[in-house]
């Protein structure tokens, strides 16, 4: 019996023992994180799915795995269709599927530390209509059957220097206190790991590629705070940094601490705080103010120090990527390279900077058909040779103390087809349309998303993912609240107005199933645009990422004069930024790659 089939049977046996007829398995942790530590990878352990967004529902006689359009191909490659049905999100929701398939009178379990209160209400109502019941479990049944489940990381906390952060923790807690004063709340519960890291100017090593620590925080209206974290993580340097205004408590005390706010007005974020937190606050007699975590927007608006740090990190990272692209140009056509060997080469070049702390996510090193899965994750089992006639897609980034990077480039191996060049050029035209967009304050990313898609739409083509996501300052490579996406695509829905200081990706793409994938990604900074003769304030984007865009894939005749001018100006800046880091041979190569397109 395959291991995942065996695990599914074991879960069903455990559910029967627990008096449950089903169970819901999300891909998150008790902080509603997108990227989670190994101890919380319950979905991957149960199903084999390695993507970064998804969920599963298990009943006695059937099971389903739910993924969005980014993972349509990947989920079928990694999850056995004999055990699981594949359900497309958002066309099919977990609650809708449960309402249709749960048995009459069934008891469907969920872990209240892994779901929002809104989901609990929705699922409960859907099941009630079917005559079934949603049941909160005290202990997650997967944990009961997961032999050798990893322990949570014991990595130490580290101090993020105020010079890099651009503001002290005291100043940031002061901003939170001001917000509490404006809402007349007594305290706010912070559950998002990157919010806690930002507010306290600390970083951690508990989640791969994201420098955060497993912790909770409660900030009071006077700016003092409690940090709930494993005591062995806190060094003397961190205690000194936090000072007397931040009380350090054991993470295990957090749940009980929520019961101590009787008669107080406590703010909690309904999107980022799990149902169990709201339950504990209510049971303790607190009045709950449901409001967005006040750190979310403050963290997204980068200050001058964070912007300067990102520029330095991008330039450094671009030098490593340029060396990698030069290596690809000679090494890949010679043969003998694979997706894993190429990713290892890029890693080595980033490490050669001497200041790389981690990659910002698992490098998407994808050749040929694997590139058609937007979030493909190369493993020893899927590792493919990079061969002539393919397009090699590499989406990667670095974590540096001064910034987080994310960039995607395409390398043709041998002569690309006319179709590949057409599609690449359309993606480039969409990329340029975003890079050159001018828009008034109040505009959100959903309103400009179509700029990137129009060149593809004109040929009856599209891509099934968002066009841009926010990026943190030595924090998460996926950061809200800003994004560029249509409502019906992953990351879509109501979008935050774009504001000066936000960093966001610009990454349109095209994917031909079974053949190749194309994506061109740079990070951009939202900044004011001045028009002396205009009568309204405007915003635009400054491109922050510098690396050559493959000229042999561009059909120059398809570019307008203004598009060609943008590309030439961009490549001239690439030479200016990266050239000083390179040796003479590398500089000559870069100059050739960045020559004018016409």
C-alpha positions, 0 to 999 in steps of 0.5 A: 500500500502506498504511504499516502494511502496508508496514512489516509486509512490511518486517519479514517481509523483515528476519526472513527475512534474519535467519534467523527465522520470527517475532518478538514485539513488546511495548509496553515498553522495556528498563526494563519501563515502561508508558509509553515514550519515542518511540524504544521505540514499536515496537508503535505504529510497526509496527501503528498501535496507540496504546494503553498496553498490548499486544503483537504476534506476527509470523509469515511468513504471519500476524500477531496483535495482543494487547490487553485489554478496555480496548482492544477497540474502539480496536485495531479502529479503529487496526489493520488487520484485513486484516493483523492478527488481534485477540486478546483478553487474557487469554483468549489469550496470546502464548505460547499463540498462538505454540504453536498457530501457529508452524511446526514447526521454526520460529525465533521471535525475541525481544529479551531487553532487552524481556522478563522471564525468566519470559516467556522460560521460558514462551514457550520451553517452549511453542514447544519443545512445538511443535518450534519454538525461541525465539531471543534476537536481538542486534539488534532487527529493527524498529530495522533497518527503522525509518527516522527512528526517534526518538533517546532523549531528551537531557533534563537531570536535575533535582533533586527537593527534599528538602522535597517528597520528605520524605526525602533520597536518603541516607536512602532509600539507607539504607533500601535498604541496611537491606533488603540487610542483611536479605537478606544481598545485596551489591547490588540492581539497580534498573531501574524508572525511577520507582524510580531517580528516587525513590531518588535524588531526581531527575527527568527528561524522557525519557518523555512525562508521566512525569518520569523519566530513562533510567537504571539504578542499582546500590545496594550494601549500604553505601548507596553507588550507581552511576547509569548515565545518559547523561553529557550529562544530568547537570548540576553541580547534579545532581552536587552533589546526588548527592554522592560516595556516588553514582558517575555512569557512562555508561548504555552501561557498564551491561551490562558492569558486570553481569558484574563481580559474580562470587561476589556475591549480587545482588538483581534484580526478576523483574518489572521487570528484563529477561531480559538483565540476569539473563543478564549477571549469571549469565554474570559469576558472580553469584548472583542473589536474585530479589526485588521491588525494595525501592523499590516498596513504600517509594515507595507509602507516601507520607510526610507531605510527599508527602501534603501536596504531593498535597493542594496539587496536587489543590486547585490542579488542582481549581480548573482543572478546575472552571473547565473544567467551567463553560466546558463547560456553556456552550461545548459546547451552543453547538457548534463544539467538538471533542475536541481543542479541549476538551482544549486548553482544559483544558490552558490552564487548568492552565497558568494555574496557573503551576506545571504541569510536564506533564500526567500522561498524554495527556488522554482527551477523548472524546465520544459513541461514543469515550467507550466506549473506556476508554483512547481517545486522540484524534488529528487523525484521530479528533477528533470534534465534541462534539454535543448528545445526547452524553456528554463524558468527560474523564479528565485529570491534571497533573504538579506538583512537589508531586504527580501528579493524575488525575481523570475527569468526565462532562459531558452536552451537552443533555438526557441520556437516562433510560438515561444517568442510570441508568447514571451513578447506578449508577457513582456508587453504586459510587464511593461504595461504595469511598470509604466502604469500611472494611476491616481491615489485610491487605485487598487491592484485589481484595477490595473491587473488587466494592463498586464493581461491585455497583450495575451487576451488579444491572442485569446490567452491568459494566466491563472494567477495574480500579477503581483504580491507585496514583499516584506523588508527582510520578512515574508516574500508574500506580504499583504495587503497590497496585490495586483490580481483579478477577483477570480484569481488566487490572491484576488478579491477586494484589494488594498489601494496602492500607496507610496512606499509599498513594494510589489511584484510585477509578474505576468506569465503564460503557461502551455500545459505539457510544454513550457512556462513563461514568467517575467518578474521584477519588484517595483516600488509605488512612488509619487509621480509629479505632473507640473501641468496636471491637476491631480496627484498621481502614483507610478512604479519604480522598478527595483529589480535588475537583471537582463531580460532575454533578448533572443525571446523578444519579437522586436517588431511586436513592441511599440516604440514606447515599449522598446524605449522602456526596455532599452532604458531598463537594460541601460540601468541594469548595466549601470547597477550590475556592471561595477560588481562584475569582472571585465568578461562578465561586463562584456557579456552583460553589455551584449545582453543589454544592447538596444532591442532595435 
